[in-house]
Amino acid sequence: MQLQYWWWMLAVVLGVLEILTGTFYLLVLAAGCAAGGIAAWAGAGLTVQVLATAAVTLAGWAWLRRRSPWAQSGRGPGAGDASMLLDVGERLDIEAWGADRRAQVRYRGAAWTVELDPLVPAASAVPGRFVIRRVVGNRLVVQPAD
């Protein structure tokens, strides 16, 4: 079997994995493998094929990284969405707490997991009014409203 077919099969497998995972990084890697397949089809040596794959993949990853919302905002992926800062200071009524210092509430029309701030004593996990201190992913970290 010619080497170009191996590049095409790898590109298809990576494309399928991309569909299953939902990241664009595997899609860019698949495009890089397709570039390697084109180089092989054109008769280039293995070194040129690998270099073509690497060049297309690295250029695509750099483009994705530059176009990501994290790069545009100047924050890393763990920094959270700026729109979530609007939630800080808002008040919530929590009806029941779990043993793990967490609760489920309806907030802004959706179900949220609420977590008691680690700096607050566990004895404060009683039903009542709480204030949002920060948003971590899909969790609201709260403390008593006082």
Phi, psi and omega in degrees: 000136181289152184296329181298327180292326176296320177298316181295318180295320178296321178296319179293315179300316179294324176296320178293316177299324177299317179296323181286329184263328178083018175255154179272351183293322177289328177295320177294321177296321176297320177296323176297319177294324176296322176296321175297321177295321178294319178297320178293319179297326179283354176095011180288157178285171183299322180298316179294322178298314180293320178295322177295317178299313181295318182295314180294318181295312181295321178295319179293319178295320178296319179296316178298318181295320179291328183272356183288152178297333180293319181291324182289330181269349180080010180245162177278175182294340181269000187284339180089168182276139182297331179293338179287341178295337178293337181281337182296128181097347178288154182255146179230148170256122180249125185272327182207142178251148173270171181292340181268019180065029179234158178213163175248131179223161170263125181215129181054037175079012181221161176277131180235149170269129180250137180234135177288133180307133181300337180279351181266136179299148181298337179295343179281354181279068177237153179304143179157200183263135181228159180246136178285126179260325176198165178242123179240103183063242179253023178245141174259123178264124188235166172219162181302146183286332182058000000 
